[in-house]
Amino acid sequence: MSAEQPDLRARFEAAFMPNYGVPPLALARGEGARVWDLDGRAYLDLIGGIAVNSLGHAHPALVRAVSEQVATLAHTSNLYLHEPEVRLAERLLGLLGTPGRVFLCNSGAEANECALKIAIKYGKTHGRTYFVAAENGFHGRTIGALSLTGKASIREQFGPFPVDVRFVPYGDADALKSAVTAECAAVFLEPTQGEAGVVPAPEGYLTAAREICDATGALLVADEIQSAIGRTGHWFAHQADGFTPDLLTLAKGLGGGMPIGAVAGFGAAGTVFDKGDHGSTFGGNAVSCAAAHAVLDTIEADGLLAHVRRAGAHLAEGIAAIDHPLLTGVRGRGLWLAALLAEPKAAAVQAAAQRAGFLVNAVQPDAIRLAPPLVIGTDQIDSFLTAFPAILTEAANA
């Protein structure tokens, strides 16, 4: 390792708040599904900026769209409108296939904050006082989004919270039915729990959630911050699950690396806000909207939804075929998977993978998250599958 990486890490530690610790690797550039560190060493990027880099790194379509837009009109605030934001809202609704309204923001947490504000106003209008979310769910770290996040280790020190949220086991339809009454304003669920370790909903759970909300009048909010924009092989994961939420939150992969988030509201949920109820200075930024168009254009033109389904199945089947005492299985959808471990050795696997030239994420002590760019090639997947047994052995012996 050259002197540059330790020096940059030391500067990071001195200049930044300690909430991230110090990342173990300094990256200099990327191309496609590969990145290079400051020493010029290449890595296969199997985490994609946490399911953000849909088109990988330095994709020509994304570079061109961002460059042309920033040279034309970068920012207007919400005092004025511009064509890229209007067209993006129209396009998202077209892909969703359901009439609705859109709000654009900058991140997943902001999208969930917006959905929560809509649900709060809806609840006050209809005499509803509490919310329901899932244990181990993750919706963000801002106070409203954290209120909905069912992970005690990151919640407890920041309470009390501004809203009453009741948590139920994820996937338990009976528990959900018991928790949701006519006093419940909204139910917040991820179609697949991402930070919990890429945990898909049991079959029928999400349609049951839709029925429960219909019966009680509660709004159903689908958090698709990680799962949307082709990540599971569908534009939106809920489309494959056979239900339509009242509110849908998006971010991450929509911008392909540029910051953008969105909330889509359907039916009455799309018109809860009145003028002045919510806003975002940077929301709908023209450059981020141009990036989103490039992502959507490329997914369509290059047939990436079908590619994700094929490549994801190839990756999942390859992991499942590995016979290793540390590996117990694989779960997930499309190019959004978790390799499951027999022991809490995920951090050691992540470190061993990095040494072998692969970037993965220890999302849980016993689960390795894989969310590579949607453009990853089969040969690149095969290179990881070939190396993975030795990585597991090194981690097991650590």
Secondary structure as a PSIPRED ss2 file (coil, helix, strand):
# PSIPRED VFORMAT (PSIPRED V4.0)

   1 M C   1.000  0.000  0.000
   2 S C   1.000  0.000  0.000
   3 A C   1.000  0.000  0.000
   4 E H   0.000  1.000  0.000
   5 Q H   0.000  1.000  0.000
   6 P H   0.000  1.000  0.000
   7 D H   0.000  1.000  0.000
   8 L H   0.000  1.000  0.000
   9 R H   0.000  1.000  0.000
  10 A H   0.000  1.000  0.000
  11 R H   0.000  1.000  0.000
  12 F H   0.000  1.000  0.000
  13 E H   0.000  1.000  0.000
  14 A H   0.000  1.000  0.000
  15 A H   0.000  1.000  0.000
  16 F C   1.000  0.000  0.000
  17 M C   1.000  0.000  0.000
  18 P H   0.000  1.000  0.000
  19 N H   0.000  1.000  0.000
  20 Y H   0.000  1.000  0.000
  21 G C   1.000  0.000  0.000
  22 V C   1.000  0.000  0.000
  23 P C   1.000  0.000  0.000
  24 P C   1.000  0.000  0.000
  25 L C   1.000  0.000  0.000
  26 A C   1.000  0.000  0.000
  27 L E   0.000  0.000  1.000
  28 A E   0.000  0.000  1.000
  29 R E   0.000  0.000  1.000
  30 G E   0.000  0.000  1.000
  31 E E   0.000  0.000  1.000
  32 G E   0.000  0.000  1.000
  33 A C   1.000  0.000  0.000
  34 R E   0.000  0.000  1.000
  35 V E   0.000  0.000  1.000
  36 W E   0.000  0.000  1.000
  37 D E   0.000  0.000  1.000
  38 L C   1.000  0.000  0.000
  39 D C   1.000  0.000  0.000
  40 G C   1.000  0.000  0.000
  41 R C   1.000  0.000  0.000
  42 A E   0.000  0.000  1.000
  43 Y E   0.000  0.000  1.000
  44 L E   0.000  0.000  1.000
  45 D E   0.000  0.000  1.000
  46 L C   1.000  0.000  0.000
  47 I C   1.000  0.000  0.000
  48 G H   0.000  1.000  0.000
  49 G H   0.000  1.000  0.000
  50 I H   0.000  1.000  0.000
  51 A H   0.000  1.000  0.000
  52 V C   1.000  0.000  0.000
  53 N C   1.000  0.000  0.000
  54 S C   1.000  0.000  0.000
  55 L C   1.000  0.000  0.000
  56 G C   1.000  0.000  0.000
  57 H E   0.000  0.000  1.000
  58 A C   1.000  0.000  0.000
  59 H C   1.000  0.000  0.000
  60 P H   0.000  1.000  0.000
  61 A H   0.000  1.000  0.000
  62 L H   0.000  1.000  0.000
  63 V H   0.000  1.000  0.000
  64 R H   0.000  1.000  0.000
  65 A H   0.000  1.000  0.000
  66 V H   0.000  1.000  0.000
  67 S H   0.000  1.000  0.000
  68 E H   0.000  1.000  0.000
  69 Q H   0.000  1.000  0.000
  70 V H   0.000  1.000  0.000
  71 A C   1.000  0.000  0.000
  72 T C   1.000  0.000  0.000
  73 L C   1.000  0.000  0.000
  74 A C   1.000  0.000  0.000
  75 H C   1.000  0.000  0.000
  76 T C   1.000  0.000  0.000
  77 S C   1.000  0.000  0.000
  78 N C   1.000  0.000  0.000
  79 L C   1.000  0.000  0.000
  80 Y C   1.000  0.000  0.000
  81 L C   1.000  0.000  0.000
  82 H C   1.000  0.000  0.000
  83 E H   0.000  1.000  0.000
  84 P H   0.000  1.000  0.000
  85 E H   0.000  1.000  0.000
  86 V H   0.000  1.000  0.000
  87 R H   0.000  1.000  0.000
  88 L H   0.000  1.000  0.000
  89 A H   0.000  1.000  0.000
  90 E H   0.000  1.000  0.000
  91 R H   0.000  1.000  0.000
  92 L H   0.000  1.000  0.000
  93 L H   0.000  1.000  0.000
  94 G H   0.000  1.000  0.000
  95 L H   0.000  1.000  0.000
  96 L H   0.000  1.000  0.000
  97 G C   1.000  0.000  0.000
  98 T C   1.000  0.000  0.000
  99 P C   1.000  0.000  0.000
 100 G E   0.000  0.000  1.000
 101 R E   0.000  0.000  1.000
 102 V E   0.000  0.000  1.000
 103 F E   0.000  0.000  1.000
 104 L E   0.000  0.000  1.000
 105 C E   0.000  0.000  1.000
 106 N C   1.000  0.000  0.000
 107 S C   1.000  0.000  0.000
 108 G H   0.000  1.000  0.000
 109 A H   0.000  1.000  0.000
 110 E H   0.000  1.000  0.000
 111 A H   0.000  1.000  0.000
 112 N H   0.000  1.000  0.000
 113 E H   0.000  1.000  0.000
 114 C H   0.000  1.000  0.000
 115 A H   0.000  1.000  0.000
 116 L H   0.000  1.000  0.000
 117 K H   0.000  1.000  0.000
 118 I H   0.000  1.000  0.000
 119 A H   0.000  1.000  0.000
 120 I H   0.000  1.000  0.000
 121 K H   0.000  1.000  0.000
 122 Y H   0.000  1.000  0.000
 123 G H   0.000  1.000  0.000
 124 K H   0.000  1.000  0.000
 125 T H   0.000  1.000  0.000
 126 H C   1.000  0.000  0.000
 127 G C   1.000  0.000  0.000
 128 R C   1.000  0.000  0.000
 129 T C   1.000  0.000  0.000
 130 Y E   0.000  0.000  1.000
 131 F E   0.000  0.000  1.000
 132 V E   0.000  0.000  1.000
 133 A E   0.000  0.000  1.000
 134 A E   0.000  0.000  1.000
 135 E C   1.000  0.000  0.000
 136 N C   1.000  0.000  0.000
 137 G C   1.000  0.000  0.000
 138 F C   1.000  0.000  0.000
 139 H C   1.000  0.000  0.000
 140 G C   1.000  0.000  0.000
 141 R C   1.000  0.000  0.000
 142 T C   1.000  0.000  0.000
 143 I H   0.000  1.000  0.000
 144 G H   0.000  1.000  0.000
 145 A H   0.000  1.000  0.000
 146 L H   0.000  1.000  0.000
 147 S H   0.000  1.000  0.000
 148 L C   1.000  0.000  0.000
 149 T C   1.000  0.000  0.000
 150 G C   1.000  0.000  0.000
 151 K C   1.000  0.000  0.000
 152 A H   0.000  1.000  0.000
 153 S H   0.000  1.000  0.000
 154 I H   0.000  1.000  0.000
 155 R H   0.000  1.000  0.000
 156 E H   0.000  1.000  0.000
 157 Q H   0.000  1.000  0.000
 158 F H   0.000  1.000  0.000
 159 G C   1.000  0.000  0.000
 160 P C   1.000  0.000  0.000
 161 F C   1.000  0.000  0.000
 162 P C   1.000  0.000  0.000
 163 V C   1.000  0.000  0.000
 164 D C   1.000  0.000  0.000
 165 V E   0.000  0.000  1.000
 166 R E   0.000  0.000  1.000
 167 F E   0.000  0.000  1.000
 168 V E   0.000  0.000  1.000
 169 P C   1.000  0.000  0.000
 170 Y C   1.000  0.000  0.000
 171 G C   1.000  0.000  0.000
 172 D C   1.000  0.000  0.000
 173 A H   0.000  1.000  0.000
 174 D H   0.000  1.000  0.000
 175 A H   0.000  1.000  0.000
 176 L H   0.000  1.000  0.000
 177 K H   0.000  1.000  0.000
 178 S H   0.000  1.000  0.000
 179 A H   0.000  1.000  0.000
 180 V C   1.000  0.000  0.000
 181 T C   1.000  0.000  0.000
 182 A C   1.000  0.000  0.000
 183 E C   1.000  0.000  0.000
 184 C E   0.000  0.000  1.000
 185 A E   0.000  0.000  1.000
 186 A E   0.000  0.000  1.000
 187 V E   0.000  0.000  1.000
 188 F E   0.000  0.000  1.000
 189 L E   0.000  0.000  1.000
 190 E C   1.000  0.000  0.000
 191 P C   1.000  0.000  0.000
 192 T E   0.000  0.000  1.000
 193 Q E   0.000  0.000  1.000
 194 G C   1.000  0.000  0.000
 195 E C   1.000  0.000  0.000
 196 A C   1.000  0.000  0.000
 197 G C   1.000  0.000  0.000
 198 V C   1.000  0.000  0.000
 199 V E   0.000  0.000  1.000
 200 P E   0.000  0.000  1.000
 201 A C   1.000  0.000  0.000
 202 P C   1.000  0.000  0.000
 203 E C   1.000  0.000  0.000
 204 G C   1.000  0.000  0.000
 205 Y H   0.000  1.000  0.000
 206 L H   0.000  1.000  0.000
 207 T H   0.000  1.000  0.000
 208 A H   0.000  1.000  0.000
 209 A H   0.000  1.000  0.000
 210 R H   0.000  1.000  0.000
 211 E H   0.000  1.000  0.000
 212 I H   0.000  1.000  0.000
 213 C H   0.000  1.000  0.000
 214 D H   0.000  1.000  0.000
 215 A H   0.000  1.000  0.000
 216 T H   0.000  1.000  0.000
 217 G C   1.000  0.000  0.000
 218 A C   1.000  0.000  0.000
 219 L E   0.000  0.000  1.000
 220 L E   0.000  0.000  1.000
 221 V E   0.000  0.000  1.000
 222 A E   0.000  0.000  1.000
 223 D E   0.000  0.000  1.000
 224 E C   1.000  0.000  0.000
 225 I C   1.000  0.000  0.000
 226 Q C   1.000  0.000  0.000
 227 S C   1.000  0.000  0.000
 228 A C   1.000  0.000  0.000
 229 I C   1.000  0.000  0.000
 230 G C   1.000  0.000  0.000
 231 R C   1.000  0.000  0.000
 232 T C   1.000  0.000  0.000
 233 G C   1.000  0.000  0.000
 234 H C   1.000  0.000  0.000
 235 W C   1.000  0.000  0.000
 236 F C   1.000  0.000  0.000
 237 A H   0.000  1.000  0.000
 238 H H   0.000  1.000  0.000
 239 Q H   0.000  1.000  0.000
 240 A H   0.000  1.000  0.000
 241 D H   0.000  1.000  0.000
 242 G C   1.000  0.000  0.000
 243 F C   1.000  0.000  0.000
 244 T C   1.000  0.000  0.000
 245 P C   1.000  0.000  0.000
 246 D C   1.000  0.000  0.000
 247 L E   0.000  0.000  1.000
 248 L E   0.000  0.000  1.000
 249 T E   0.000  0.000  1.000
 250 L E   0.000  0.000  1.000
 251 A C   1.000  0.000  0.000
 252 K H   0.000  1.000  0.000
 253 G H   0.000  1.000  0.000
 254 L H   0.000  1.000  0.000
 255 G C   1.000  0.000  0.000
 256 G C   1.000  0.000  0.000
 257 G C   1.000  0.000  0.000
 258 M C   1.000  0.000  0.000
 259 P C   1.000  0.000  0.000
 260 I C   1.000  0.000  0.000
 261 G E   0.000  0.000  1.000
 262 A E   0.000  0.000  1.000
 263 V E   0.000  0.000  1.000
 264 A E   0.000  0.000  1.000
 265 G E   0.000  0.000  1.000
 266 F E   0.000  0.000  1.000
 267 G H   0.000  1.000  0.000
 268 A H   0.000  1.000  0.000
 269 A H   0.000  1.000  0.000
 270 G H   0.000  1.000  0.000
 271 T H   0.000  1.000  0.000
 272 V C   1.000  0.000  0.000
 273 F C   1.000  0.000  0.000
 274 D C   1.000  0.000  0.000
 275 K C   1.000  0.000  0.000
 276 G C   1.000  0.000  0.000
 277 D C   1.000  0.000  0.000
 278 H C   1.000  0.000  0.000
 279 G C   1.000  0.000  0.000
 280 S C   1.000  0.000  0.000
 281 T C   1.000  0.000  0.000
 282 F C   1.000  0.000  0.000
 283 G C   1.000  0.000  0.000
 284 G C   1.000  0.000  0.000
 285 N C   1.000  0.000  0.000
 286 A H   0.000  1.000  0.000
 287 V H   0.000  1.000  0.000
 288 S H   0.000  1.000  0.000
 289 C H   0.000  1.000  0.000
 290 A H   0.000  1.000  0.000
 291 A H   0.000  1.000  0.000
 292 A H   0.000  1.000  0.000
 293 H H   0.000  1.000  0.000
 294 A H   0.000  1.000  0.000
 295 V H   0.000  1.000  0.000
 296 L H   0.000  1.000  0.000
 297 D H   0.000  1.000  0.000
 298 T H   0.000  1.000  0.000
 299 I H   0.000  1.000  0.000
 300 E H   0.000  1.000  0.000
 301 A H   0.000  1.000  0.000
 302 D C   1.000  0.000  0.000
 303 G C   1.000  0.000  0.000
 304 L H   0.000  1.000  0.000
 305 L H   0.000  1.000  0.000
 306 A H   0.000  1.000  0.000
 307 H H   0.000  1.000  0.000
 308 V H   0.000  1.000  0.000
 309 R H   0.000  1.000  0.000
 310 R H   0.000  1.000  0.000
 311 A H   0.000  1.000  0.000
 312 G H   0.000  1.000  0.000
 313 A H   0.000  1.000  0.000
 314 H H   0.000  1.000  0.000
 315 L H   0.000  1.000  0.000
 316 A H   0.000  1.000  0.000
 317 E H   0.000  1.000  0.000
 318 G H   0.000  1.000  0.000
 319 I H   0.000  1.000  0.000
 320 A H   0.000  1.000  0.000
 321 A C   1.000  0.000  0.000
 322 I C   1.000  0.000  0.000
 323 D C   1.000  0.000  0.000
 324 H C   1.000  0.000  0.000
 325 P C   1.000  0.000  0.000
 326 L C   1.000  0.000  0.000
 327 L E   0.000  0.000  1.000
 328 T E   0.000  0.000  1.000
 329 G E   0.000  0.000  1.000
 330 V E   0.000  0.000  1.000
 331 R E   0.000  0.000  1.000
 332 G E   0.000  0.000  1.000
 333 R E   0.000  0.000  1.000
 334 G C   1.000  0.000  0.000
 335 L C   1.000  0.000  0.000
 336 W E   0.000  0.000  1.000
 337 L E   0.000  0.000  1.000
 338 A E   0.000  0.000  1.000
 339 A E   0.000  0.000  1.000
 340 L E   0.000  0.000  1.000
 341 L E   0.000  0.000  1.000
 342 A C   1.000  0.000  0.000
 343 E C   1.000  0.000  0.000
 344 P C   1.000  0.000  0.000
 345 K C   1.000  0.000  0.000
 346 A H   0.000  1.000  0.000
 347 A H   0.000  1.000  0.000
 348 A H   0.000  1.000  0.000
 349 V H   0.000  1.000  0.000
 350 Q H   0.000  1.000  0.000
 351 A H   0.000  1.000  0.000
 352 A H   0.000  1.000  0.000
 353 A H   0.000  1.000  0.000
 354 Q H   0.000  1.000  0.000
 355 R H   0.000  1.000  0.000
 356 A H   0.000  1.000  0.000
 357 G C   1.000  0.000  0.000
 358 F E   0.000  0.000  1.000
 359 L E   0.000  0.000  1.000
 360 V C   1.000  0.000  0.000
 361 N E   0.000  0.000  1.000
 362 A E   0.000  0.000  1.000
 363 V E   0.000  0.000  1.000
 364 Q E   0.000  0.000  1.000
 365 P C   1.000  0.000  0.000
 366 D C   1.000  0.000  0.000
 367 A E   0.000  0.000  1.000
 368 I E   0.000  0.000  1.000
 369 R E   0.000  0.000  1.000
 370 L E   0.000  0.000  1.000
 371 A C   1.000  0.000  0.000
 372 P C   1.000  0.000  0.000
 373 P C   1.000  0.000  0.000
 374 L C   1.000  0.000  0.000
 375 V C   1.000  0.000  0.000
 376 I C   1.000  0.000  0.000
 377 G C   1.000  0.000  0.000
 378 T H   0.000  1.000  0.000
 379 D H   0.000  1.000  0.000
 380 Q H   0.000  1.000  0.000
 381 I H   0.000  1.000  0.000
 382 D H   0.000  1.000  0.000
 383 S H   0.000  1.000  0.000
 384 F H   0.000  1.000  0.000
 385 L H   0.000  1.000  0.000
 386 T H   0.000  1.000  0.000
 387 A H   0.000  1.000  0.000
 388 F H   0.000  1.000  0.000
 389 P H   0.000  1.000  0.000
 390 A H   0.000  1.000  0.000
 391 I H   0.000  1.000  0.000
 392 L H   0.000  1.000  0.000
 393 T H   0.000  1.000  0.000
 394 E H   0.000  1.000  0.000
 395 A H   0.000  1.000  0.000
 396 A H   0.000  1.000  0.000
 397 N C   1.000  0.000  0.000
 398 A C   1.000  0.000  0.000
